[in-house]
Amino acid sequence: MEFEKIYIFIILILTLVLNINNLNLPYYWDDFNYVITAVNYVYSNYPTIFLWEQGLGHPPFFYIFAGLIFKLFGDSKIIAHSIILMFSFLAVLFTYLIGKELFSRKTGIIASLLLLFTPIFVSYSSLFYLEMPLTALIVMAVYFAIKNQKIPSVIFSSLAVLTKEIAIVAVIALF
């Protein structure tokens, strides 16, 4: 158990170190076109599920979640990228847990480090896109499905679908 805590801390530190220089990156493409627009709507007004116009038709979970985080900590690029960084940490952590659960601790470590150091994963860990929250939520849903914990699996599957509609494919594969 002590090893688990140390390894989780190491994953957290590595996630931060790999992305620390990217926390103040400007918004780009999709995050500027619709993600930040919908999040700012929630931040400036109130949480609502009716964000079709601002979010270009994507489901509202991430916009509401990030908008509420903005309300708590302020509206800045550092906060926005930190939200995504939190989801990337969760994706790596639950990848480790899946590998450990299915095979061994060594497999979990290798799988999580491969994910953490994959260039596309590192780049998406710095962008305010929907893909990183989607990835983390699906990996979490898979982990709980493997553990045969239906309620958390359904909750994270639902949140994934409410983040981006393509998650329905993963949900169908799970159940």
N, C-alpha and C positions, 0 to 999 in steps of 0.2 A: 504494500500500500504506500509506503514511503517513496518507492521508486515512481509510482504513478504521479504523485504530487510534484516530484522533481521534474519528471518528463513533461508534464502539463505546463509547468513554469518555463521549461526550456522552449517548448513550442510557442508559448506566448512571447517570449523574448525574441525568438527568431522571426516570428511574424512581424513584430514591431521593427526590428532591425532592418528587415528586407524592405519595409515600406515607410520608414520614418521620413525619408526625403520626399515622399510623394504626398504627404498629408495636406500640403498647401497647393496642390496642382489646381489649375483652373478647371472649371466644368467644361466638358467636351462632348460634342455630338448629342447622343441620346440623353445624357444627364442634363445637358443644357436645354434641349428641345422639349422634353416632356417630364423627366423625373423631377428635376428641381422645380419646375412649374407647379406640379401637383403637390409636392412637399411644401412649397411656400404657400400654396393655397390653404393647406391644413394649418400651417404655422401662423399665417396671418388672420385666419378666420376661426374655424372650429373643425374638429374631426367629422368627416362625413364619408359615407360610402359612395356618394354621387360625384365621382371625379372623372367621369368619362371624357369630358372635353379636355381637362388639364392633363390627364394621364394617357391620352390617345387610346382609350378603350381598355387599357390594362386594369386588372383587378386592383382594389384599393389597399390591401394590407400594408405593403411597404411604405406607401405614401403616408398613411396614417401613422405608422410606427415612427418613421423618420420625422414627420411633422411634430409629433409629440416630443421626441428627443430634442428637436430644435427649440420647442417651447421651454424645455427644462434647462438646456445648456446654451442656447443662443444659436443664431443662424450664421454659420461660417463654413468655409470649405474644410477646415480642419475637423469640425464636428461631423460634417457629411462623410468625409473619407474615413473617419474613425468608426462610424457606424458600419461601413463596408468592411473595415479591418476586423471588427468584432465578428462579423459573419464569416470572414475567411478563417479566423482562428477557430471558430466552431466547426467549420468544414474539416479542417485539419485534425482537430481533436476527435471528432466523431469518426473520421477515417481511421485513425489509430484504434479507437474502440471497436470498430467493425473488424479490422484485421486481427486484433487480439481475441475477440469473441469467436471468430470463425476458425482461426488457425493458432496463432501464438503471439506472445508479446513482441517477439522479434519481427514477425510479419507486420504487425500493427505499426511498429516503429518505421520499418522500411516503407510501407505504404504511405504513412503520413509525411515522411520526409520527401518521398518522391512527389507527392502532391504539392507540398510546401515550396519545393524548389523548381517546379515546372514553370517555365517562363510565362506562359499564358495565364496561369493561376496568379503569379506575382503581379502581372500587369492588370488583371481584372480586380485584384485586391486593392487597387488604387483608384478605380473609377467608380463613380456614383451611378452604377448601372444596376439593373434588377437581377443580373445573372449570379452574383455572389450570394445574395440572400437566398435566391432560389436553390443554388447548389447546397448551401448549408442546411436549409430546411429539408431538402430531399434526403441528404445523407443522414440527418437526424431521424427522419421518418424510417429509413431503411434500418438503422441501428435498432430502433425500438421494435420494428417488425421482426428482426432477427431474434431479439430478446423475448419475443412473443408478448409484448406489452402493447395491447391493442389501443388503449386510450391515448397514450402519448404519440403512437404512430399515426393515429387518425388526426390528432390535433396538428402535428407537424406536416402531414400530407395536406390537410386542409389549408394551412397557412401557406404552403408552397403554391397550391392552386390559386389562392387569393393574392399571391405575389405576381405570378405570371401564368397565364392559362395553359401553356405548354406542359406544365407540371402534371397535368391530368394523365399524360402518357406514363410517367413514373408511378403514379398512384394506381393506375390500372394494372401495371406490372407487379406492384406490391400485393394487391388484393385480388 
